[in-house]
Amino acid sequence: MPFTHYVIFGENKPYKDVEEYKKQWADYEKALKKHNLKMVGPFGPFGVSEDAAVIIEGSITDFEKYIGSEAMEKAPMTKARTISLWKMP
């Protein structure tokens, strides 16, 4: 079954105020769209040590192209880890 969603946890990059934080996420969302990926979030996760999370939706092919791309560099978090998900039938 192909992967369709990617839950990414990480630590927030530094920001000076809420407006800058929102802009970082908006810029990241625009960059993802260039890779045919959709962002759901951001979220504040509970139960993990990281303080930021996002869900990316898209094909595994597009997600693989995203890895190491300029879009990935725009992610407003560091030290990220990913859980890949597929939709149950």
PyMOL Python script that loads the backbone (N, CA, C, O; Angstrom):
from pymol import cmd

cmd.read_pdbstr("""\
ATOM      1  N   MET A   1       0.843  -1.184   0.000  1.00  0.00           N
ATOM      2  CA  MET A   1       0.000   0.000   0.000  1.00  0.00           C
ATOM      3  C   MET A   1       0.886   1.244   0.000  1.00  0.00           C
ATOM      4  O   MET A   1       1.845   1.322   0.768  1.00  0.00           O
ATOM      5  N   PRO A   2       0.575   2.202  -0.844  1.00  0.00           N
ATOM      6  CA  PRO A   2       1.426   3.398  -0.912  1.00  0.00           C
ATOM      7  C   PRO A   2       1.196   4.345   0.273  1.00  0.00           C
ATOM      8  O   PRO A   2       0.081   4.485   0.775  1.00  0.00           O
ATOM      9  N   PHE A   3       2.264   4.974   0.692  1.00  0.00           N
ATOM     10  CA  PHE A   3       2.164   5.972   1.752  1.00  0.00           C
ATOM     11  C   PHE A   3       1.443   7.210   1.216  1.00  0.00           C
ATOM     12  O   PHE A   3       1.619   7.585   0.057  1.00  0.00           O
ATOM     13  N   THR A   4       0.634   7.839   2.064  1.00  0.00           N
ATOM     14  CA  THR A   4      -0.132   9.022   1.660  1.00  0.00           C
ATOM     15  C   THR A   4       0.013  10.197   2.618  1.00  0.00           C
ATOM     16  O   THR A   4      -0.250  11.338   2.239  1.00  0.00           O
ATOM     17  N   HIS A   5       0.430   9.931   3.857  1.00  0.00           N
ATOM     18  CA  HIS A   5       0.544  10.979   4.871  1.00  0.00           C
ATOM     19  C   HIS A   5       1.841  10.782   5.649  1.00  0.00           C
ATOM     20  O   HIS A   5       2.309   9.658   5.836  1.00  0.00           O
ATOM     21  N   TYR A   6       2.412  11.903   6.100  1.00  0.00           N
ATOM     22  CA  TYR A   6       3.699  11.882   6.785  1.00  0.00           C
ATOM     23  C   TYR A   6       3.583  12.804   7.997  1.00  0.00           C
ATOM     24  O   TYR A   6       3.400  14.012   7.848  1.00  0.00           O
ATOM     25  N   VAL A   7       3.690  12.237   9.186  1.00  0.00           N
ATOM     26  CA  VAL A   7       3.631  13.012  10.418  1.00  0.00           C
ATOM     27  C   VAL A   7       5.071  13.357  10.786  1.00  0.00           C
ATOM     28  O   VAL A   7       5.898  12.469  10.993  1.00  0.00           O
ATOM     29  N   ILE A   8       5.359  14.641  10.865  1.00  0.00           N
ATOM     30  CA  ILE A   8       6.711  15.099  11.129  1.00  0.00           C
ATOM     31  C   ILE A   8       6.734  15.821  12.475  1.00  0.00           C
ATOM     32  O   ILE A   8       5.966  16.756  12.701  1.00  0.00           O
ATOM     33  N   PHE A   9       7.622  15.377  13.362  1.00  0.00           N
ATOM     34  CA  PHE A   9       7.823  15.993  14.661  1.00  0.00           C
ATOM     35  C   PHE A   9       9.189  16.662  14.669  1.00  0.00           C
ATOM     36  O   PHE A   9      10.137  16.128  14.093  1.00  0.00           O
ATOM     37  N   GLY A  10       9.308  17.814  15.307  1.00  0.00           N
ATOM     38  CA  GLY A  10      10.595  18.467  15.410  1.00  0.00           C
ATOM     39  C   GLY A  10      10.591  19.554  16.460  1.00  0.00           C
ATOM     40  O   GLY A  10       9.583  19.796  17.124  1.00  0.00           O
ATOM     41  N   GLU A  11      11.728  20.203  16.600  1.00  0.00           N
ATOM     42  CA  GLU A  11      11.859  21.329  17.521  1.00  0.00           C
ATOM     43  C   GLU A  11      11.714  22.616  16.729  1.00  0.00           C
ATOM     44  O   GLU A  11      12.306  22.758  15.659  1.00  0.00           O
ATOM     45  N   ASN A  12      10.927  23.558  17.246  1.00  0.00           N
ATOM     46  CA  ASN A  12      10.733  24.843  16.567  1.00  0.00           C
ATOM     47  C   ASN A  12      12.065  25.540  16.339  1.00  0.00           C
ATOM     48  O   ASN A  12      12.930  25.545  17.215  1.00  0.00           O
ATOM     49  N   LYS A  13      12.228  26.136  15.141  1.00  0.00           N
ATOM     50  CA  LYS A  13      13.348  27.037  14.910  1.00  0.00           C
ATOM     51  C   LYS A  13      13.061  28.316  15.691  1.00  0.00           C
ATOM     52  O   LYS A  13      11.899  28.627  15.954  1.00  0.00           O
ATOM     53  N   PRO A  14      14.089  29.055  16.061  1.00  0.00           N
ATOM     54  CA  PRO A  14      13.868  30.290  16.819  1.00  0.00           C
ATOM     55  C   PRO A  14      13.003  31.289  16.045  1.00  0.00           C
ATOM     56  O   PRO A  14      13.072  31.370  14.819  1.00  0.00           O
ATOM     57  N   TYR A  15      12.204  32.030  16.769  1.00  0.00           N
ATOM     58  CA  TYR A  15      11.390  33.099  16.199  1.00  0.00           C
ATOM     59  C   TYR A  15      11.214  34.174  17.258  1.00  0.00           C
ATOM     60  O   TYR A  15      11.257  33.887  18.454  1.00  0.00           O
ATOM     61  N   LYS A  16      11.014  35.432  16.813  1.00  0.00           N
ATOM     62  CA  LYS A  16      10.953  36.530  17.776  1.00  0.00           C
ATOM     63  C   LYS A  16       9.546  36.822  18.293  1.00  0.00           C
ATOM     64  O   LYS A  16       9.388  37.331  19.402  1.00  0.00           O
ATOM     65  N   ASP A  17       8.522  36.501  17.495  1.00  0.00           N
ATOM     66  CA  ASP A  17       7.150  36.732  17.941  1.00  0.00           C
ATOM     67  C   ASP A  17       6.195  35.825  17.168  1.00  0.00           C
ATOM     68  O   ASP A  17       6.605  35.118  16.247  1.00  0.00           O
ATOM     69  N   VAL A  18       4.933  35.852  17.547  1.00  0.00           N
ATOM     70  CA  VAL A  18       3.936  34.969  16.943  1.00  0.00           C
ATOM     71  C   VAL A  18       3.783  35.239  15.449  1.00  0.00           C
ATOM     72  O   VAL A  18       3.584  34.303  14.674  1.00  0.00           O
ATOM     73  N   GLU A  19       3.869  36.478  15.039  1.00  0.00           N
ATOM     74  CA  GLU A  19       3.733  36.814  13.614  1.00  0.00           C
ATOM     75  C   GLU A  19       4.853  36.190  12.786  1.00  0.00           C
ATOM     76  O   GLU A  19       4.609  35.682  11.691  1.00  0.00           O
ATOM     77  N   GLU A  20       6.069  36.226  13.302  1.00  0.00           N
ATOM     78  CA  GLU A  20       7.184  35.587  12.588  1.00  0.00           C
ATOM     79  C   GLU A  20       6.972  34.074  12.531  1.00  0.00           C
ATOM     80  O   GLU A  20       7.252  33.448  11.509  1.00  0.00           O
ATOM     81  N   TYR A  21       6.480  33.486  13.618  1.00  0.00           N
ATOM     82  CA  TYR A  21       6.197  32.051  13.663  1.00  0.00           C
ATOM     83  C   TYR A  21       5.170  31.681  12.591  1.00  0.00           C
ATOM     84  O   TYR A  21       5.357  30.706  11.863  1.00  0.00           O
ATOM     85  N   LYS A  22       4.101  32.448  12.495  1.00  0.00           N
ATOM     86  CA  LYS A  22       3.067  32.194  11.487  1.00  0.00           C
ATOM     87  C   LYS A  22       3.627  32.332  10.079  1.00  0.00           C
ATOM     88  O   LYS A  22       3.290  31.545   9.194  1.00  0.00           O
ATOM     89  N   LYS A  23       4.487  33.336   9.868  1.00  0.00           N
ATOM     90  CA  LYS A  23       5.083  33.545   8.545  1.00  0.00           C
ATOM     91  C   LYS A  23       5.988  32.370   8.158  1.00  0.00           C
ATOM     92  O   LYS A  23       5.988  31.940   7.005  1.00  0.00           O
ATOM     93  N   GLN A  24       6.750  31.858   9.110  1.00  0.00           N
ATOM     94  CA  GLN A  24       7.599  30.695   8.823  1.00  0.00           C
ATOM     95  C   GLN A  24       6.758  29.526   8.319  1.00  0.00           C
ATOM     96  O   GLN A  24       7.125  28.869   7.345  1.00  0.00           O
ATOM     97  N   TRP A  25       5.631  29.266   8.979  1.00  0.00           N
ATOM     98  CA  TRP A  25       4.769  28.161   8.573  1.00  0.00           C
ATOM     99  C   TRP A  25       4.092  28.444   7.235  1.00  0.00           C
ATOM    100  O   TRP A  25       3.930  27.528   6.430  1.00  0.00           O
ATOM    101  N   ALA A  26       3.698  29.678   6.983  1.00  0.00           N
ATOM    102  CA  ALA A  26       3.078  30.036   5.700  1.00  0.00           C
ATOM    103  C   ALA A  26       4.074  29.863   4.556  1.00  0.00           C
ATOM    104  O   ALA A  26       3.714  29.360   3.491  1.00  0.00           O
ATOM    105  N   ASP A  27       5.318  30.276   4.768  1.00  0.00           N
ATOM    106  CA  ASP A  27       6.353  30.115   3.744  1.00  0.00           C
ATOM    107  C   ASP A  27       6.618  28.629   3.478  1.00  0.00           C
ATOM    108  O   ASP A  27       6.828  28.226   2.335  1.00  0.00           O
ATOM    109  N   TYR A  28       6.607  27.838   4.520  1.00  0.00           N
ATOM    110  CA  TYR A  28       6.810  26.395   4.389  1.00  0.00           C
ATOM    111  C   TYR A  28       5.665  25.770   3.595  1.00  0.00           C
ATOM    112  O   TYR A  28       5.891  24.926   2.727  1.00  0.00           O
ATOM    113  N   GLU A  29       4.451  26.183   3.892  1.00  0.00           N
ATOM    114  CA  GLU A  29       3.292  25.644   3.176  1.00  0.00           C
ATOM    115  C   GLU A  29       3.375  25.955   1.681  1.00  0.00           C
ATOM    116  O   GLU A  29       3.070  25.094   0.856  1.00  0.00           O
ATOM    117  N   LYS A  30       3.785  27.179   1.323  1.00  0.00           N
ATOM    118  CA  LYS A  30       3.955  27.545  -0.095  1.00  0.00           C
ATOM    119  C   LYS A  30       5.019  26.682  -0.760  1.00  0.00           C
ATOM    120  O   LYS A  30       4.851  26.241  -1.897  1.00  0.00           O
ATOM    121  N   ALA A  31       6.114  26.445  -0.046  1.00  0.00           N
ATOM    122  CA  ALA A  31       7.196  25.622  -0.596  1.00  0.00           C
ATOM    123  C   ALA A  31       6.734  24.183  -0.819  1.00  0.00           C
ATOM    124  O   ALA A  31       7.115  23.551  -1.804  1.00  0.00           O
ATOM    125  N   LEU A  32       5.916  23.672   0.093  1.00  0.00           N
ATOM    126  CA  LEU A  32       5.398  22.309  -0.061  1.00  0.00           C
ATOM    127  C   LEU A  32       4.514  22.184  -1.297  1.00  0.00           C
ATOM    128  O   LEU A  32       4.561  21.174  -1.998  1.00  0.00           O
ATOM    129  N   LYS A  33       3.716  23.204  -1.562  1.00  0.00           N
ATOM    130  CA  LYS A  33       2.810  23.175  -2.717  1.00  0.00           C
ATOM    131  C   LYS A  33       3.578  23.008  -4.022  1.00  0.00           C
ATOM    132  O   LYS A  33       3.076  22.400  -4.967  1.00  0.00           O
ATOM    133  N   LYS A  34       4.789  23.543  -4.076  1.00  0.00           N
ATOM    134  CA  LYS A  34       5.617  23.394  -5.274  1.00  0.00           C
ATOM    135  C   LYS A  34       6.009  21.936  -5.499  1.00  0.00           C
ATOM    136  O   LYS A  34       6.415  21.564  -6.600  1.00  0.00           O
ATOM    137  N   HIS A  35       5.891  21.119  -4.469  1.00  0.00           N
ATOM    138  CA  HIS A  35       6.201  19.686  -4.557  1.00  0.00           C
ATOM    139  C   HIS A  35       4.934  18.841  -4.544  1.00  0.00           C
ATOM    140  O   HIS A  35       4.984  17.636  -4.296  1.00  0.00           O
ATOM    141  N   ASN A  36       3.797  19.482  -4.813  1.00  0.00           N
ATOM    142  CA  ASN A  36       2.495  18.800  -4.838  1.00  0.00           C
ATOM    143  C   ASN A  36       2.143  18.168  -3.493  1.00  0.00           C
ATOM    144  O   ASN A  36       1.479  17.133  -3.444  1.00  0.00           O
ATOM    145  N   LEU A  37       2.588  18.790  -2.410  1.00  0.00           N
ATOM    146  CA  LEU A  37       2.302  18.300  -1.072  1.00  0.00           C
ATOM    147  C   LEU A  37       1.411  19.294  -0.337  1.00  0.00           C
ATOM    148  O   LEU A  37       1.522  20.506  -0.524  1.00  0.00           O
ATOM    149  N   LYS A  38       0.539  18.768   0.490  1.00  0.00           N
ATOM    150  CA  LYS A  38      -0.393  19.601   1.248  1.00  0.00           C
ATOM    151  C   LYS A  38      -0.029  19.522   2.731  1.00  0.00           C
ATOM    152  O   LYS A  38       0.250  18.445   3.257  1.00  0.00           O
ATOM    153  N   MET A  39      -0.037  20.679   3.393  1.00  0.00           N
ATOM    154  CA  MET A  39       0.269  20.735   4.814  1.00  0.00           C
ATOM    155  C   MET A  39      -1.010  20.769   5.630  1.00  0.00           C
ATOM    156  O   MET A  39      -1.932  21.520   5.311  1.00  0.00           O
ATOM    157  N   VAL A  40      -1.072  19.963   6.677  1.00  0.00           N
ATOM    158  CA  VAL A  40      -2.134  20.020   7.663  1.00  0.00           C
ATOM    159  C   VAL A  40      -1.443  20.365   8.980  1.00  0.00           C
ATOM    160  O   VAL A  40      -0.562  19.636   9.436  1.00  0.00           O
ATOM    161  N   GLY A  41      -1.837  21.454   9.573  1.00  0.00           N
ATOM    162  CA  GLY A  41      -1.194  21.890  10.813  1.00  0.00           C
ATOM    163  C   GLY A  41      -0.660  23.284  10.644  1.00  0.00           C
ATOM    164  O   GLY A  41      -1.064  23.981   9.713  1.00  0.00           O
ATOM    165  N   PRO A  42       0.211  23.711  11.484  1.00  0.00           N
ATOM    166  CA  PRO A  42       1.027  22.987  12.442  1.00  0.00           C
ATOM    167  C   PRO A  42       0.249  22.615  13.706  1.00  0.00           C
ATOM    168  O   PRO A  42      -0.840  23.123  13.975  1.00  0.00           O
ATOM    169  N   PHE A  43       0.853  21.718  14.456  1.00  0.00           N
ATOM    170  CA  PHE A  43       0.265  21.240  15.699  1.00  0.00           C
ATOM    171  C   PHE A  43       1.276  21.344  16.832  1.00  0.00           C
ATOM    172  O   PHE A  43       2.486  21.380  16.607  1.00  0.00           O
ATOM    173  N   GLY A  44       0.764  21.392  18.029  1.00  0.00           N
ATOM    174  CA  GLY A  44       1.572  21.260  19.228  1.00  0.00           C
ATOM    175  C   GLY A  44       1.365  19.852  19.739  1.00  0.00           C
ATOM    176  O   GLY A  44       0.305  19.561  20.293  1.00  0.00           O
ATOM    177  N   PRO A  45       2.336  18.965  19.577  1.00  0.00           N
ATOM    178  CA  PRO A  45       2.134  17.559  19.933  1.00  0.00           C
ATOM    179  C   PRO A  45       2.146  17.335  21.450  1.00  0.00           C
ATOM    180  O   PRO A  45       2.743  18.103  22.204  1.00  0.00           O
ATOM    181  N   PHE A  46       1.491  16.294  21.860  1.00  0.00           N
ATOM    182  CA  PHE A  46       1.460  15.860  23.258  1.00  0.00           C
ATOM    183  C   PHE A  46       1.956  14.423  23.307  1.00  0.00           C
ATOM    184  O   PHE A  46       1.528  13.598  22.499  1.00  0.00           O
ATOM    185  N   GLY A  47       2.834  14.112  24.223  1.00  0.00           N
ATOM    186  CA  GLY A  47       3.312  12.744  24.373  1.00  0.00           C
ATOM    187  C   GLY A  47       4.639  12.464  23.694  1.00  0.00           C
ATOM    188  O   GLY A  47       5.113  11.327  23.693  1.00  0.00           O
ATOM    189  N   VAL A  48       5.242  13.495  23.115  1.00  0.00           N
ATOM    190  CA  VAL A  48       6.571  13.352  22.524  1.00  0.00           C
ATOM    191  C   VAL A  48       7.434  14.502  23.027  1.00  0.00           C
ATOM    192  O   VAL A  48       6.907  15.493  23.532  1.00  0.00           O
ATOM    193  N   SER A  49       8.735  14.386  22.897  1.00  0.00           N
ATOM    194  CA  SER A  49       9.627  15.432  23.420  1.00  0.00           C
ATOM    195  C   SER A  49       9.684  16.670  22.526  1.00  0.00           C
ATOM    196  O   SER A  49      10.047  17.746  23.000  1.00  0.00           O
ATOM    197  N   GLU A  50       9.337  16.543  21.255  1.00  0.00           N
ATOM    198  CA  GLU A  50       9.383  17.671  20.328  1.00  0.00           C
ATOM    199  C   GLU A  50       8.244  18.653  20.626  1.00  0.00           C
ATOM    200  O   GLU A  50       7.225  18.279  21.206  1.00  0.00           O
ATOM    201  N   ASP A  51       8.434  19.926  20.216  1.00  0.00           N
ATOM    202  CA  ASP A  51       7.410  20.929  20.482  1.00  0.00           C
ATOM    203  C   ASP A  51       6.652  21.390  19.238  1.00  0.00           C
ATOM    204  O   ASP A  51       5.848  22.319  19.322  1.00  0.00           O
ATOM    205  N   ALA A  52       6.888  20.766  18.095  1.00  0.00           N
ATOM    206  CA  ALA A  52       6.165  21.116  16.868  1.00  0.00           C
ATOM    207  C   ALA A  52       5.872  19.844  16.073  1.00  0.00           C
ATOM    208  O   ALA A  52       6.626  18.872  16.119  1.00  0.00           O
ATOM    209  N   ALA A  53       4.762  19.878  15.348  1.00  0.00           N
ATOM    210  CA  ALA A  53       4.405  18.750  14.492  1.00  0.00           C
ATOM    211  C   ALA A  53       3.577  19.256  13.323  1.00  0.00           C
ATOM    212  O   ALA A  53       2.913  20.288  13.411  1.00  0.00           O
ATOM    213  N   VAL A  54       3.629  18.517  12.237  1.00  0.00           N
ATOM    214  CA  VAL A  54       2.852  18.847  11.044  1.00  0.00           C
ATOM    215  C   VAL A  54       2.540  17.538  10.327  1.00  0.00           C
ATOM    216  O   VAL A  54       3.284  16.564  10.441  1.00  0.00           O
ATOM    217  N   ILE A  55       1.449  17.526   9.597  1.00  0.00           N
ATOM    218  CA  ILE A  55       1.111  16.384   8.758  1.00  0.00           C
ATOM    219  C   ILE A  55       1.224  16.843   7.309  1.00  0.00           C
ATOM    220  O   ILE A  55       0.660  17.870   6.931  1.00  0.00           O
ATOM    221  N   ILE A  56       1.949  16.085   6.509  1.00  0.00           N
ATOM    222  CA  ILE A  56       2.092  16.358   5.085  1.00  0.00           C
ATOM    223  C   ILE A  56       1.289  15.291   4.348  1.00  0.00           C
ATOM    224  O   ILE A  56       1.362  14.107   4.676  1.00  0.00           O
ATOM    225  N   GLU A  57       0.537  15.719   3.367  1.00  0.00           N
ATOM    226  CA  GLU A  57      -0.273  14.792   2.573  1.00  0.00           C
ATOM    227  C   GLU A  57       0.210  14.824   1.131  1.00  0.00           C
ATOM    228  O   GLU A  57       0.400  15.895   0.555  1.00  0.00           O
ATOM    229  N   GLY A  58       0.407  13.639   0.549  1.00  0.00           N
ATOM    230  CA  GLY A  58       0.824  13.553  -0.842  1.00  0.00           C
ATOM    231  C   GLY A  58       1.385  12.184  -1.164  1.00  0.00           C
ATOM    232  O   GLY A  58       1.481  11.310  -0.302  1.00  0.00           O
ATOM    233  N   SER A  59       1.751  12.017  -2.418  1.00  0.00           N
ATOM    234  CA  SER A  59       2.268  10.721  -2.863  1.00  0.00           C
ATOM    235  C   SER A  59       3.676  10.493  -2.330  1.00  0.00           C
ATOM    236  O   SER A  59       4.389  11.439  -1.995  1.00  0.00           O
ATOM    237  N   ILE A  60       4.059   9.241  -2.259  1.00  0.00           N
ATOM    238  CA  ILE A  60       5.410   8.898  -1.811  1.00  0.00           C
ATOM    239  C   ILE A  60       6.443   9.439  -2.792  1.00  0.00           C
ATOM    240  O   ILE A  60       7.534   9.837  -2.382  1.00  0.00           O
ATOM    241  N   THR A  61       6.116   9.460  -4.073  1.00  0.00           N
ATOM    242  CA  THR A  61       7.039   9.988  -5.084  1.00  0.00           C
ATOM    243  C   THR A  61       7.312  11.466  -4.839  1.00  0.00           C
ATOM    244  O   THR A  61       8.463  11.900  -4.878  1.00  0.00           O
ATOM    245  N   ASP A  62       6.252  12.246  -4.586  1.00  0.00           N
ATOM    246  CA  ASP A  62       6.430  13.680  -4.316  1.00  0.00           C
ATOM    247  C   ASP A  62       7.150  13.900  -2.990  1.00  0.00           C
ATOM    248  O   ASP A  62       7.979  14.803  -2.876  1.00  0.00           O
ATOM    249  N   PHE A  63       6.839  13.082  -1.991  1.00  0.00           N
ATOM    250  CA  PHE A  63       7.511  13.229  -0.696  1.00  0.00           C
ATOM    251  C   PHE A  63       8.997  12.920  -0.821  1.00  0.00           C
ATOM    252  O   PHE A  63       9.819  13.605  -0.212  1.00  0.00           O
ATOM    253  N   GLU A  64       9.353  11.906  -1.596  1.00  0.00           N
ATOM    254  CA  GLU A  64      10.765  11.574  -1.789  1.00  0.00           C
ATOM    255  C   GLU A  64      11.508  12.714  -2.485  1.00  0.00           C
ATOM    256  O   GLU A  64      12.668  12.978  -2.171  1.00  0.00           O
ATOM    257  N   LYS A  65      10.844  13.397  -3.434  1.00  0.00           N
ATOM    258  CA  LYS A  65      11.459  14.540  -4.118  1.00  0.00           C
ATOM    259  C   LYS A  65      11.637  15.713  -3.159  1.00  0.00           C
ATOM    260  O   LYS A  65      12.565  16.508  -3.306  1.00  0.00           O
ATOM    261  N   TYR A  66      10.750  15.817  -2.186  1.00  0.00           N
ATOM    262  CA  TYR A  66      10.803  16.877  -1.182  1.00  0.00           C
ATOM    263  C   TYR A  66      12.014  16.723  -0.262  1.00  0.00           C
ATOM    264  O   TYR A  66      12.606  17.714   0.166  1.00  0.00           O
ATOM    265  N   ILE A  67      12.376  15.480   0.036  1.00  0.00           N
ATOM    266  CA  ILE A  67      13.487  15.225   0.968  1.00  0.00           C
ATOM    267  C   ILE A  67      14.777  15.819   0.402  1.00  0.00           C
ATOM    268  O   ILE A  67      15.187  15.500  -0.714  1.00  0.00           O
ATOM    269  N   GLY A  68      15.395  16.674   1.180  1.00  0.00           N
ATOM    270  CA  GLY A  68      16.628  17.329   0.773  1.00  0.00           C
ATOM    271  C   GLY A  68      16.430  18.546  -0.116  1.00  0.00           C
ATOM    272  O   GLY A  68      17.405  19.151  -0.561  1.00  0.00           O
ATOM    273  N   SER A  69      15.181  18.913  -0.382  1.00  0.00           N
ATOM    274  CA  SER A  69      14.884  20.039  -1.275  1.00  0.00           C
ATOM    275  C   SER A  69      14.906  21.377  -0.532  1.00  0.00           C
ATOM    276  O   SER A  69      15.044  21.424   0.691  1.00  0.00           O
ATOM    277  N   GLU A  70      14.767  22.460  -1.296  1.00  0.00           N
ATOM    278  CA  GLU A  70      14.670  23.795  -0.703  1.00  0.00           C
ATOM    279  C   GLU A  70      13.427  23.910   0.171  1.00  0.00           C
ATOM    280  O   GLU A  70      13.422  24.668   1.141  1.00  0.00           O
ATOM    281  N   ALA A  71      12.382  23.173  -0.159  1.00  0.00           N
ATOM    282  CA  ALA A  71      11.167  23.190   0.662  1.00  0.00           C
ATOM    283  C   ALA A  71      11.457  22.607   2.042  1.00  0.00           C
ATOM    284  O   ALA A  71      10.985  23.131   3.051  1.00  0.00           O
ATOM    285  N   MET A  72      12.216  21.549   2.087  1.00  0.00           N
ATOM    286  CA  MET A  72      12.549  20.936   3.365  1.00  0.00           C
ATOM    287  C   MET A  72      13.380  21.898   4.217  1.00  0.00           C
ATOM    288  O   MET A  72      13.235  21.935   5.439  1.00  0.00           O
ATOM    289  N   GLU A  73      14.240  22.667   3.573  1.00  0.00           N
ATOM    290  CA  GLU A  73      15.057  23.658   4.284  1.00  0.00           C
ATOM    291  C   GLU A  73      14.197  24.749   4.903  1.00  0.00           C
ATOM    292  O   GLU A  73      14.597  25.354   5.898  1.00  0.00           O
ATOM    293  N   LYS A  74      13.025  25.013   4.337  1.00  0.00           N
ATOM    294  CA  LYS A  74      12.129  26.046   4.857  1.00  0.00           C
ATOM    295  C   LYS A  74      11.302  25.572   6.050  1.00  0.00           C
ATOM    296  O   LYS A  74      10.611  26.372   6.682  1.00  0.00           O
ATOM    297  N   ALA A  75      11.368  24.295   6.358  1.00  0.00           N
ATOM    298  CA  ALA A  75      10.603  23.784   7.502  1.00  0.00           C
ATOM    299  C   ALA A  75      10.968  24.577   8.746  1.00  0.00           C
ATOM    300  O   ALA A  75      12.150  24.749   9.043  1.00  0.00           O
ATOM    301  N   PRO A  76       9.962  25.066   9.486  1.00  0.00           N
ATOM    302  CA  PRO A  76      10.246  25.870  10.676  1.00  0.00           C
ATOM    303  C   PRO A  76      10.628  25.034  11.898  1.00  0.00           C
ATOM    304  O   PRO A  76      10.439  25.466  13.035  1.00  0.00           O
ATOM    305  N   MET A  77      11.161  23.847  11.661  1.00  0.00           N
ATOM    306  CA  MET A  77      11.599  23.010  12.765  1.00  0.00           C
ATOM    307  C   MET A  77      12.885  22.285  12.396  1.00  0.00           C
ATOM    308  O   MET A  77      13.207  22.105  11.221  1.00  0.00           O
ATOM    309  N   THR A  78      13.598  21.881  13.415  1.00  0.00           N
ATOM    310  CA  THR A  78      14.854  21.153  13.245  1.00  0.00           C
ATOM    311  C   THR A  78      14.746  19.812  13.975  1.00  0.00           C
ATOM    312  O   THR A  78      13.767  19.545  14.672  1.00  0.00           O
ATOM    313  N   LYS A  79      15.752  18.993  13.804  1.00  0.00           N
ATOM    314  CA  LYS A  79      15.814  17.689  14.475  1.00  0.00           C
ATOM    315  C   LYS A  79      14.516  16.904  14.273  1.00  0.00           C
ATOM    316  O   LYS A  79      13.970  16.321  15.210  1.00  0.00           O
ATOM    317  N   ALA A  80      14.045  16.906  13.041  1.00  0.00           N
ATOM    318  CA  ALA A  80      12.754  16.291  12.729  1.00  0.00           C
ATOM    319  C   ALA A  80      12.859  14.788  12.560  1.00  0.00           C
ATOM    320  O   ALA A  80      13.900  14.249  12.182  1.00  0.00           O
ATOM    321  N   ARG A  81      11.765  14.139  12.848  1.00  0.00           N
ATOM    322  CA  ARG A  81      11.608  12.712  12.557  1.00  0.00           C
ATOM    323  C   ARG A  81      10.233  12.532  11.938  1.00  0.00           C
ATOM    324  O   ARG A  81       9.314  13.305  12.210  1.00  0.00           O
ATOM    325  N   THR A  82      10.098  11.515  11.110  1.00  0.00           N
ATOM    326  CA  THR A  82       8.883  11.324  10.323  1.00  0.00           C
ATOM    327  C   THR A  82       8.294   9.938  10.546  1.00  0.00           C
ATOM    328  O   THR A  82       9.009   8.941  10.654  1.00  0.00           O
ATOM    329  N   ILE A  83       6.977   9.908  10.612  1.00  0.00           N
ATOM    330  CA  ILE A  83       6.229   8.652  10.619  1.00  0.00           C
ATOM    331  C   ILE A  83       5.417   8.645   9.330  1.00  0.00           C
ATOM    332  O   ILE A  83       4.596   9.538   9.120  1.00  0.00           O
ATOM    333  N   SER A  84       5.628   7.663   8.465  1.00  0.00           N
ATOM    334  CA  SER A  84       4.899   7.555   7.198  1.00  0.00           C
ATOM    335  C   SER A  84       3.669   6.678   7.402  1.00  0.00           C
ATOM    336  O   SER A  84       3.736   5.644   8.066  1.00  0.00           O
ATOM    337  N   LEU A  85       2.534   7.104   6.821  1.00  0.00           N
ATOM    338  CA  LEU A  85       1.270   6.403   6.995  1.00  0.00           C
ATOM    339  C   LEU A  85       0.653   6.056   5.650  1.00  0.00           C
ATOM    340  O   LEU A  85       0.860   6.767   4.667  1.00  0.00           O
ATOM    341  N   TRP A  86      -0.110   4.960   5.604  1.00  0.00           N
ATOM    342  CA  TRP A  86      -0.911   4.658   4.444  1.00  0.00           C
ATOM    343  C   TRP A  86      -2.361   4.567   4.885  1.00  0.00           C
ATOM    344  O   TRP A  86      -2.645   4.277   6.047  1.00  0.00           O
ATOM    345  N   LYS A  87      -3.281   4.814   3.955  1.00  0.00           N
ATOM    346  CA  LYS A  87      -4.705   4.772   4.243  1.00  0.00           C
ATOM    347  C   LYS A  87      -5.177   3.325   4.235  1.00  0.00           C
ATOM    348  O   LYS A  87      -4.943   2.584   3.280  1.00  0.00           O
ATOM    349  N   MET A  88      -5.834   2.945   5.297  1.00  0.00           N
ATOM    350  CA  MET A  88      -6.354   1.582   5.413  1.00  0.00           C
ATOM    351  C   MET A  88      -7.521   1.405   4.423  1.00  0.00           C
ATOM    352  O   MET A  88      -8.281   2.344   4.185  1.00  0.00           O
ATOM    353  N   PRO A  89      -7.658   0.205   3.851  1.00  0.00           N
ATOM    354  CA  PRO A  89      -8.751  -0.027   2.877  1.00  0.00           C
ATOM    355  C   PRO A  89     -10.115   0.006   3.553  1.00  0.00           C
ATOM    356  O   PRO A  89     -11.137  -0.169   2.889  1.00  0.00           O
TER     357      PRO A  89
END
""", "prot")
cmd.dss("prot")
cmd.show_as("cartoon", "prot")
cmd.util.cbc("prot")
cmd.orient("prot")
